[in-house]
Amino acid sequence: MYKRYSVTFILCLLATTFVVQAQFSPFNPTIECVDDLTFNPGTLEYDPNPFVFTLRIANTTNDTIYDVNAFITLSDNFALADSGDTRRKDIGTNGILPPFVSGDQAPTITWNVRHKLKSRDDLIGEINVAIGGTRIGGRGDSAYAMHTIEIPKAGDPEWTVSCESDTPMLNEDSTDILPSPVTIRAKIVNSGLVEAEIQYAELFYNAANVDTLLTPKRIPLDQPLKPEDSIAVEWEVDFENRTQARNVRFTPVFLDDEDQTQSCEVRVDVPAVPMTFIGCIREFPDLIIYNDTTLQLEPNPFQVTAVLYTAGIQQTNVVLDLDIVDSFGPEIELDPTYPDNEIPRIIEELPLGDSVRVTWQFQISKPNTTGSNQPVEFYFFASSDQIPSPFGCQKTVMVEPGIPVSVAQPGSPADFTLRSVYPNPATSSITVPYSTSGNRALDISLYDSFGRAVRKIANPASNSGEHSVRIETHGLPPGMYFVVLRGDTERRVRGLLIE
């Protein structure tokens, strides 16, 4: 009957476990002292590396044992240092182990072992040996030994990230960007000493007109990298709405298995594609006034004009549309008597470097009854096959309120009169002459083209006779203005140009 013995030895702070297979096994294996490995931050290597692993085999019986050999098994952290070395070796005395040999007289087997993997954590490496031999008569004997070595942490993962991109150029013949799509390339290198894993790569950018194509923005990797190994990834991107030159910042980001991000940055100068632009010209009134004498809005009907011009390439089938917002005051509609007065307007061809004027005529079908100047907003939009999104401009026309007036009986003089202001055009000041036939409350105001009161004379002279007031215009922006003389139920208006 055989028994199994398990004996643990602590040699030089190392743990070695021996398992003897038979009750009268002749082998008494011991392992020479091997220092624990230490990590040297100066050389970035383990010391000692390689190290000598020595197995000494004693014979505790009076039998001679033949073909004594040992076979070494190493954990993943270790490898044989010499390429010509073998895992199985015989003892140095031609495989013969004499009886009762022990201590320094016992033969040895040695291997040169190196540490091959650096770790981000403290580990335990294992070296196992199996010893075998044969006595006279064919009886086989065996024993096993296991040796453990502490492997200290070598460091945390370290990465080096680089990125680059194509340089997009404008093809002036086709107005395309070449190459298209543009490729963004990124590479991450394990520049540390330990193996680590990259979970995914993701592309970020700072422009709303970038659209990723072919490759998803996030690329899963889940790929382990040994030191000095690398991963290269690519994204293909296209650029939309290229009406303005812009600098787009791309940031490839890698996430490792410790949830740490590594990134780089590349900037791409995207050239602009010449497109058709729309411009507004101010050939229609800024202010539509209410004439107290005729009791009409003037001018009415009125015209609005836009001009289209191309800045780069010839355009075909340009559509010019117009939206009108007049919900808070007067009601505006197209004048049916004006030719080609349609919305939208189609321009079949807009030649390179040329311009086209488009005019609509409108009439105010319902006056402004809100009691204050109200805006009518005109929004122009131009689009074509070559324009990815419409270009536009906006113009606002102010409409005065229609205030009920007291109309004098035929043949009776008016209560007050506003005469022509002077000088007109004006620069620094104006004189406003007026007359009144009786005492009454009056005020005189100066309005800009948006209907805003910019100057006001309260309680001017109102007794019967000829009068005048002086209004300072210094500091007012050049443009069209209106002088309004107002009574209880009537008002008079005169136009003024300030230069």
C-alpha atoms as one frame of an Amber mdcrd trajectory, in Angstrom:
protein
   0.000   0.000   0.000   1.367   3.365  -1.017   0.973   6.625   0.841   1.237
  10.216  -0.476   3.344  12.692   1.482   3.140  16.467   1.047   6.021  18.451
   2.508   6.376  22.268   2.329   9.800  23.921   2.653  10.483  27.652   3.022
  13.896  28.362   1.523  15.137  31.945   1.280  11.541  33.162   1.687  10.445
  30.883  -1.169   7.728  28.258  -0.968   8.576  24.835  -2.381   6.169  21.905
  -2.144   7.321  18.311  -2.713   5.049  15.344  -3.276   6.720  11.894  -2.974
   4.828   9.237  -4.908   5.794   6.039  -2.951   6.330   5.087   0.670   9.945
   4.097   0.027  10.687   6.553  -2.787  14.423   7.021  -3.061  14.186  10.666
  -4.132  14.632  13.609  -1.846  14.487  16.614  -4.242  15.484  20.065  -3.044
  15.578  23.391  -4.875  18.472  25.775  -4.494  17.631  29.283  -3.284  16.173
  31.566  -5.977  15.677  35.178  -4.898  12.291  36.772  -5.425  12.143  38.973
  -8.500  12.299  42.732  -8.022  11.305  45.359 -10.585  14.092  47.830 -11.364
  12.550  51.199 -12.430  15.923  52.287 -13.798  16.270  49.471 -16.321  12.512
  48.805 -16.518  13.345  45.114 -16.109  13.138  42.441 -13.438  16.218  41.460
 -11.417  17.558  38.849 -11.730  16.438  38.037 -15.251  17.273  35.425 -16.374
  17.823  33.468 -13.179  19.191  29.957 -12.526  16.759  27.338 -11.304  18.660
  24.436  -9.657  17.137  21.093  -8.686  19.247  18.856  -6.392  18.205  15.172
  -6.189  19.289  12.966  -3.235  18.950   9.140  -2.959  17.797   7.951   0.472
  18.043   4.192  -0.283  20.804   1.650  -0.795  19.620   1.043  -4.377  21.260
   2.484  -7.426  18.734   4.312  -9.603  19.191   4.623 -13.336  17.864   7.033
 -15.974  17.214   9.721 -13.368  15.683  12.757 -15.080  13.498  15.751 -14.376
  10.939  17.603 -16.500  10.243  21.283 -15.827   6.901  23.028 -16.386   6.691
  26.836 -16.266   3.726  29.159 -15.725   2.908  31.745 -18.394   5.155  34.336
 -16.778   8.308  32.282 -17.395  10.167  30.765 -20.321  13.499  28.996 -20.833
  16.152  31.627 -21.430  18.218  29.549 -23.874  16.578  28.595 -27.151  18.579
  25.352 -27.256  17.644  24.349 -23.741  15.236  21.441 -23.119  12.573  20.966
 -20.505  13.596  17.337 -19.850  17.119  16.761 -18.538  19.107  13.863 -17.035
  21.288  14.252 -13.976  24.906  14.974 -14.752  26.228  11.471 -13.797  24.953
   9.796 -16.968  21.566   9.483 -15.363  22.864   7.239 -12.528  22.053   8.137
  -8.931  24.234   6.169  -6.448  22.779   4.912  -3.139  22.801   7.081  -0.027
  23.948  10.238  -1.801  22.787  13.528  -0.303  23.789  17.079   0.522  26.480
  18.595  -1.599  27.230  15.148  -3.008  23.788  14.893  -4.617  23.758  15.640
  -8.360  21.933  18.707  -9.751  19.976  19.720 -12.828  19.860  23.411 -13.802
  17.776  25.525 -16.158  18.172  29.171 -17.103  14.732  30.746 -16.728  13.670
  34.230 -17.720  10.623  36.280 -16.837   8.775  37.200 -20.040   5.580  39.054
 -19.045   5.347  42.239 -17.046   2.230  42.651 -14.949   0.190  45.588 -13.678
  -0.515  43.576 -10.475   1.533  41.593  -7.967   1.524  37.931  -9.083   2.851
  34.521  -8.111   4.777  32.520 -10.707   5.057  28.718 -10.544   7.800  26.278
 -11.578   6.913  22.577 -11.430   9.322  19.650 -11.838   8.637  15.941 -12.161
  11.478  13.530 -11.210  11.636   9.970 -12.437  14.038   6.982 -12.447  14.259
   3.171 -12.579  15.766   0.631 -10.130  17.161  -2.759 -11.018  14.290  -5.046
 -11.785  12.347  -2.382 -13.648  10.749  -0.723 -10.667   9.990   2.904 -11.422
  10.154   5.734  -8.904   8.910   9.320  -9.159   8.472  12.525  -7.194   7.156
  16.020  -7.824   8.191  19.493  -6.667   6.570  22.906  -7.097   8.331  26.209
  -6.544   6.619  29.629  -6.341   8.207  33.029  -7.006   6.711  36.398  -6.175
   6.486  38.727  -9.198   6.070  42.404  -8.278   3.937  44.886 -10.199   5.750
  46.388 -13.187   3.502  49.424 -13.699   0.228  50.722 -15.110  -0.701  50.718
 -18.800   0.816  53.518 -20.865  -0.300  54.642 -24.307   0.899  56.772 -27.192
  -1.815  58.079 -29.525  -1.363  59.768 -32.908  -3.816  60.820 -35.601  -3.853
  62.332 -39.082  -6.272  63.030 -41.908  -6.533  63.600 -45.628  -6.223  67.179
 -46.867  -9.447  68.016 -48.722  -9.125  70.169 -51.836 -11.774  71.859 -53.950
 -12.266  70.636 -57.511 -13.112  73.933 -59.185 -14.603  72.228 -62.243 -17.142
  70.138 -60.347 -17.164  72.058 -57.021 -16.651  68.708 -55.266 -14.264  68.161
 -52.375 -11.522  65.641 -53.119 -10.958  63.157 -51.684 -14.515  62.434 -50.679
 -15.158  61.063 -48.166 -12.203  62.298 -46.096 -10.417  59.662 -44.007  -9.502
  60.322 -40.367  -6.821  57.909 -39.120  -5.783  57.226 -35.532  -3.227  54.856
 -34.009  -2.638  53.817 -30.411   0.579  52.125 -29.269   1.124  50.258 -26.008
   4.154  52.214 -24.824   4.109  50.737 -21.325   5.522  47.534 -19.875   2.341
  45.555 -19.271  -0.295  44.045 -21.486  -3.572  45.971 -21.598  -6.751  46.032
 -23.639  -8.475  48.697 -25.727 -12.264  48.450 -25.516 -13.276  50.797 -28.334
 -12.347  53.854 -30.389 -14.749  56.758 -30.909 -14.614  59.872 -33.082 -15.766
  63.280 -31.852 -15.925  66.513 -33.859 -16.981  70.122 -33.356 -18.988  70.919
 -36.505 -22.678  70.364 -37.095 -22.223  69.966 -40.852 -20.179  66.751 -40.604
 -21.835  63.451 -41.423 -20.042  60.150 -40.766 -20.240  57.621 -43.565 -19.395
  53.927 -43.958 -17.809  53.542 -40.527 -19.769  53.938 -37.261 -18.595  56.718
 -35.018 -17.773  54.169 -32.278 -15.666  51.158 -33.292 -15.605  48.238 -30.794
 -12.158  46.671 -30.432 -11.825  44.570 -27.228  -8.288  43.799 -28.314  -5.399
  43.094 -25.898  -2.105  44.744 -26.723   1.282  43.580 -25.564   4.015  46.175
 -25.064   4.935  47.895 -28.357   1.850  46.472 -30.103  -0.541  48.927 -31.768
  -4.039  49.301 -33.220  -4.900  51.545 -36.180  -8.482  52.634 -36.929 -10.074
  54.798 -39.612 -13.233  56.845 -40.000 -14.588  58.140 -43.297 -16.470  61.420
 -43.075 -18.336  63.576 -45.541 -19.041  67.296 -45.321 -22.467  68.802 -45.951
 -23.534  72.434 -46.312 -20.092  73.489 -47.514 -21.039  77.100 -48.192 -18.446
  78.424 -45.763 -14.808  77.512 -45.343 -14.284  76.105 -41.886 -11.760  74.366
 -39.693 -13.174  71.161 -38.208 -11.553  69.651 -35.107 -11.649  65.841 -34.928
 -10.799  64.032 -31.679 -10.312  60.250 -31.840 -10.698  58.770 -28.339  -9.638
  55.289 -27.164 -10.963  53.657 -23.984  -8.745  51.080 -22.250  -9.766  48.285
 -19.897  -9.288  50.541 -16.872 -11.871  52.996 -18.309  -9.161  55.554 -18.982
  -9.460  57.603 -22.185  -6.572  58.335 -24.522  -7.018  60.863 -27.322  -5.372
  62.977 -29.987  -6.584  65.822 -32.195  -6.444  66.618 -35.885  -7.841  69.682
 -37.641  -9.217  69.594 -41.174  -9.520  72.755 -43.268 -12.677  72.301 -45.328
 -12.825  74.584 -48.384 -16.049  76.342 -49.262 -17.981  75.446 -52.398 -19.034
  78.603 -54.301 -22.786  78.968 -54.194 -25.487  81.410 -55.222 -26.263  84.052
 -52.640 -29.293  86.286 -52.305 -29.075  89.959 -51.474 -31.778  92.426 -50.493
 -31.914  95.912 -51.919 -33.834  98.749 -50.271 -35.937 100.021 -53.133 -39.209
  99.831 -51.254 -40.358 102.129 -48.447 -39.157 101.739 -44.886 -42.322 103.465
 -43.659 -45.818 103.581 -45.109 -47.511 106.697 -43.758 -51.131 107.594 -43.225
 -52.042 110.817 -45.086 -54.451 112.799 -42.922 -55.596 114.859 -45.884 -56.411
 112.017 -48.275 -57.146 109.543 -45.464 -55.019 106.980 -47.335 -51.858 104.982
 -46.685 -49.005 106.136 -48.903 -47.587 104.508 -50.928 -50.290 101.912 -51.522
 -49.805  99.756 -53.520 -46.061  99.490 -52.909 -43.259  97.368 -54.359 -40.592
  95.163 -52.795 -37.534  94.114 -54.776 -34.841  91.465 -54.244 -31.723  90.870
 -56.282 -30.161  87.440 -56.900 -26.504  87.129 -57.768 -24.125  84.181 -58.081
 -20.694  84.194 -56.501 -19.249  81.008 -57.951 -21.005  78.783 -60.464 -23.831
  79.138 -62.923 -27.174  78.208 -61.388 -30.249  76.773 -63.067 -33.863  76.649
 -61.946 -33.386  79.007 -59.043 -36.542  79.300 -56.941 -37.111  82.579 -55.107
 -39.759  82.310 -52.418 -41.224  84.982 -50.163 -42.928  84.769 -46.778 -44.863
  87.692 -45.293 -45.593  88.193 -41.600 -48.264  90.851 -40.934 -50.356  89.286
 -38.181 -50.246  92.203 -35.737 -51.344  95.099 -37.901 -52.364  95.710 -41.483
 -53.216  92.953 -43.910 -51.020  92.663 -47.028 -51.877  90.900 -50.283 -50.455
  90.649 -53.798 -51.692  93.279 -56.243 -53.523  91.269 -58.940 -53.007  94.048
 -61.507 -49.200  93.757 -61.455 -47.747  91.408 -64.153 -46.067  88.119 -63.140
 -46.914  88.867 -59.538 -46.548  85.293 -58.285 -44.947  83.609 -55.285 -42.631
  81.740 -55.674 -40.781  83.087 -58.713 -38.636  80.715 -60.813 -35.492  81.941
 -62.586 -34.609  79.371 -65.224 -30.969  80.395 -65.478 -28.751  82.597 -63.346
 -25.483  83.113 -65.276 -22.119  83.231 -63.574 -21.284  86.740 -62.393 -24.711
  88.108 -63.350 -27.695  89.164 -61.260 -31.468  89.102 -61.595 -33.911  91.578
 -60.060 -37.257  90.263 -58.878 -40.063  92.675 -57.934 -43.461  92.057 -56.385
 -46.220  94.609 -55.877 -48.421  94.515 -52.784 -51.408  96.420 -51.543 -52.646
  96.960 -48.017 -56.172  95.611 -47.911 -56.787  96.466 -44.259 -55.263  99.488
 -42.493 -53.320  99.379 -39.273 -55.792 100.000 -36.443 -53.558  99.135 -33.478
 -52.743 102.740 -32.593 -48.964 102.357 -33.130 -46.583 101.661 -35.986 -46.645
  97.969 -36.896 -44.044  95.951 -38.830 -44.653  93.918 -41.959 -41.763  91.473
 -42.401 -40.682  90.099 -45.772 -38.475  86.962 -45.826 -36.786  85.999 -49.111
 -35.446  82.467 -49.751 -33.469  81.295 -52.795 -32.670  77.661 -53.562 -31.529
  75.508 -56.477 -30.131  72.074 -57.244 -26.632  73.336 -56.403 -27.675  74.914
 -53.101 -27.999  72.326 -50.304 -30.041  74.697 -48.123 -31.807  77.980 -48.982
 -30.131  81.344 -48.640 -32.227  84.258 -47.563 -32.563  87.781 -46.339 -35.181
  89.782 -44.500 -36.731  93.233 -44.812 -39.137  95.063 -42.493 -41.615  97.765
 -43.548 -43.327  99.849 -40.856 -46.970 100.866 -41.375 -48.447 103.849 -39.547
 -51.826 103.518 -37.859 -54.828 105.055 -39.588 -56.091 107.614 -37.017 -59.621
 109.014 -37.570 -59.454 112.737 -38.458 -61.792 115.701 -38.213 -62.467 116.881
 -41.725 -63.146 120.592 -42.102 -66.350 121.648 -43.798 -65.895 122.620 -47.435
 -64.603 126.164 -47.659 -63.592 126.368 -43.978 -59.902 126.732 -43.141 -57.951
 123.924 -41.458 -57.277 124.298 -37.727 -53.472 123.977 -38.221 -50.991 123.578
 -41.056 -47.507 121.996 -41.195 -45.323 123.698 -43.768 -42.212 122.285 -45.448
 -39.316 121.778 -43.047 -35.886 123.161 -43.909 -33.125 122.553 -44.646 -34.030
 119.310 -46.404 -31.742 117.327 -46.621 -30.567 118.257 -43.136 -27.341 117.692
 -41.222 -27.310 119.179 -37.711 -30.741 120.782 -37.210 -34.046 121.613 -38.907
 -36.667 124.337 -38.628 -40.298 123.243 -38.537 -42.739 126.058 -39.559 -46.440
 125.674 -38.820 -49.570 127.803 -38.315 -52.736 127.453 -36.262 -56.073 129.261
 -36.328 -56.858 128.947 -32.643 -55.684 127.762 -29.274 -55.377 123.970 -29.039
 -53.024 121.308 -27.610 -50.255 120.349 -30.064 -47.094 118.268 -30.115 -44.355
 117.899 -32.709 -42.369 114.652 -33.084 -39.599 113.362 -35.363 -39.852 109.658
 -36.348 -37.262 107.421 -38.000 -38.097 104.985 -40.808 -38.942 102.255 -38.259
 -41.645 104.426 -36.678 -39.637 105.224 -33.552 -39.921 108.718 -32.070 -36.353
 110.067 -31.885 -37.129 113.716 -31.030 -40.199 115.348 -29.443 -41.287 118.961
 -28.775 -43.960 118.981 -26.092 -46.463 121.834 -25.857 -45.185 124.046 -28.681
 -46.783 127.447 -29.232 -50.444 126.885 -30.150 -52.035 130.340 -30.215 -53.419
 131.597 -33.511 -50.716 132.634 -35.992 -47.441 131.550 -37.635 -44.878 129.675
 -35.541 -41.707 127.598 -35.914 -39.587 125.302 -33.749 -35.981 124.123 -34.054
 -35.136 120.411 -33.752 -31.543 119.225 -33.323 -30.693 116.307 -35.645 -27.007
 116.026 -34.821 -26.072 112.415 -34.000 -28.999 110.809 -35.832 -28.085 108.141
 -38.411 -28.523 109.165 -42.059 -31.810 108.099 -43.597 -35.463 108.928 -44.102
 -37.347 110.631 -41.239 -40.835 112.087 -40.765 -41.960 115.232 -38.918 -45.443
 114.793 -37.431 -47.557 117.718 -36.101 -50.368 116.227 -34.047 -53.535 117.704
 -32.566 -56.373 116.058 -30.693 -57.883 114.343 -33.718 -55.695 115.426 -36.626
 -52.072 115.264 -37.677 -49.861 116.541 -40.471 -46.741 114.762 -41.828 -43.680
 116.019 -43.723 -40.813 113.894 -45.014 -37.168 114.676 -44.181 -33.838 113.293
 -45.354 -30.912 113.443 -42.914 -27.437 113.096 -44.377
